[in-house]
């Protein structure tokens, strides 16, 4: 958590002096992204060495394929795990490197699903969330509580595990 609050007090009312709250994944969650991108460097070196050493086309194609897979998985992970979430009084914004930002007005949220590992926010009907974040965010429980209180009264909050039920029931 980013604050010194205990988990039970993390879902209390937000500080009126704090106009925007920022949340991001901790180092533990971000480190795999850097590992994947670092793995791409030796693969690139091998592919270049093979290209200039006269290796066969099948070997070169194989090395290029491994390099592409490493770069694509690093790119996908970077977009998620290096995200920064900014919560204001009326919106949540996800800023992601190498991807378009997502900006969700809280007044338009229809449903929020709080799962064991992730939180999904739905503005449009359907099964695909408009915004999703892992519960591994630093201060993630605080973010969930603030979101629950700022959603429209008719927004549905699904929370199958029920671990936050007492704290979410008091939303206004």
C-alpha positions in Angstrom: 0.0 0.0 0.0 1.1 3.5 -0.6 -0.3 4.8 2.6 0.3 3.7 6.2 -3.3 2.8 6.6 -4.3 -0.7 7.6 -6.4 -2.7 5.1 -9.6 -2.1 7.1 -9.0 1.7 7.1 -7.8 1.8 3.5 -11.4 1.8 2.3 -12.4 4.8 4.5 -13.4 8.1 2.9 -10.8 9.8 0.7 -8.9 12.8 2.0 -10.5 15.9 0.5 -7.0 17.5 0.2 -6.1 14.7 -2.3 -7.5 15.7 -5.7 -5.9 12.8 -7.6 -4.5 9.4 -6.4 -1.9 7.6 -8.3 -1.4 3.8 -8.2 1.2 1.5 -9.9 2.5 -2.0 -9.7 5.4 -2.5 -7.3 8.8 -3.7 -8.3 7.9 -7.3 -7.6 5.3 -7.2 -10.3 7.3 -5.0 -12.8 10.5 -7.0 -12.7 9.3 -9.8 -15.1 8.8 -7.1 -17.8 12.4 -6.1 -17.6 13.5 -9.7 -17.5 11.6 -10.4 -20.8 13.0 -7.3 -22.5 16.5 -8.2 -21.2 16.1 -11.7 -22.7 15.5 -10.2 -26.1 19.0 -8.6 -26.2 21.0 -12.0 -26.3 18.4 -13.4 -28.8 19.0 -10.4 -31.0 22.8 -10.9 -30.8 22.4 -14.6 -31.7 20.1 -13.7 -34.6 22.7 -11.1 -35.9 25.6 -13.6 -35.4 23.7 -16.2 -37.3 22.9 -13.8 -40.1 26.6 -12.9 -40.6 28.1 -16.3 -39.9 26.5 -18.1 -42.8 24.0 -20.2 -40.9 21.3 -21.8 -42.8 18.0 -20.1 -43.5 16.1 -22.4 -41.1 18.5 -21.5 -38.2 18.1 -17.8 -39.0 14.4 -18.1 -39.2 14.3 -19.9 -35.8 16.4 -17.3 -34.1 14.3 -14.5 -35.6 11.1 -16.3 -34.4 12.5 -16.5 -30.8 13.5 -12.8 -30.9 10.0 -11.8 -32.1 8.3 -13.8 -29.4 10.5 -12.3 -26.7 9.9 -8.8 -28.0 6.1 -9.3 -28.3 5.7 -10.8 -24.8 7.8 -7.9 -23.4 5.7 -5.4 -25.2 2.4 -6.9 -23.9 3.7 -7.1 -20.4 5.1 -3.6 -20.5 1.7 -2.2 -21.4 0.1 -3.8 -18.4 2.7 -3.9 -15.6 4.2 -0.5 -16.2 0.8 1.2 -16.2 0.0 4.1 -14.0 -3.6 4.5 -12.8 -4.8 7.9 -11.8 -8.1 8.3 -9.9 -9.8 11.7 -9.7 -13.2 12.5 -8.2 -15.0 11.7 -11.5 -12.7 9.5 -13.6 -10.0 6.8 -13.6 -7.3 6.9 -16.2 -4.8 4.2 -17.2 -1.6 5.5 -18.7 0.4 2.8 -20.4 3.8 3.0 -22.2 3.6 2.0 -25.9 -0.2 1.9 -25.7 -3.1 4.3 -25.9 -4.2 5.6 -22.6 -7.7 4.7 -21.3 -9.9 7.2 -19.6 -13.1 6.1 -17.9 -15.7 8.6 -16.5 -16.9 7.1 -13.3 -20.4 8.3 -13.9 -20.7 6.0 -16.9 -19.6 2.8 -15.1 -22.3 0.1 -15.2 -20.5 -2.7 -13.4 -17.3 -3.4 -11.4 -16.2 -7.0 -11.0 -13.7 -7.6 -8.1 -12.1 -11.0 -8.6 -9.4 -12.7 -6.7 -6.6 -11.3 -8.8 -8.1 -8.5 -10.9 -10.7 -5.8 -11.0 -12.7 -5.2 -14.1 -14.6 -2.1 -14.9 -17.4 -2.2 -17.5 -18.9 0.9 -19.1 -20.3 -0.7 -22.2 -22.4 -3.8 -22.2 -20.7 -7.0 -23.0 -18.2 -9.4 -21.6 -15.0 -7.4 -22.3 -14.0 -4.9 -19.6 -13.3 -1.3 -20.6 -10.5 -1.2 -18.0 -8.8 -3.8 -15.9 -6.2 -3.8 -13.2 -4.6 -6.4 -11.0 -5.1 -6.4 -7.3 -1.3 -6.4 -7.0 -1.2 -2.6 -7.4 0.4 -0.8 -4.6 -2.6 0.6 -2.7 -5.0 -1.6 -4.8 -7.4 -2.2 -1.9 -7.6 1.6 -1.3 -8.3 2.1 -5.0 -11.1 -0.5 -5.0 -12.7 1.3 -2.0 -12.5 4.7 -3.6 -13.9 3.4 -6.8 -16.8 1.7 -5.1 -17.8 4.9 -3.3 -17.5 7.1 -6.5 -19.5 4.9 -8.8 -23.1 5.8 -9.6 -25.7 4.4 -7.2 -27.1 2.1 -9.9 -23.7 0.6 -10.8 -23.5 -3.1 -10.0 -20.5 -4.3 -7.9 -19.9 -8.0 -8.3 -17.6 -9.5 -5.6 -17.9 -13.3 -5.5 -15.4 -13.9 -2.7 -17.2 -11.5 -0.4 -13.9 -10.6 1.5 -14.7 -6.9 1.1 -18.5 -7.1 1.4 -18.7 -5.3 4.8 -16.6 -2.5 3.6 -18.2 -2.2 0.2 -21.8 -2.3 1.6 -21.4 1.2 3.1 -20.9 2.9 -0.3 -23.0 5.9 -0.9 
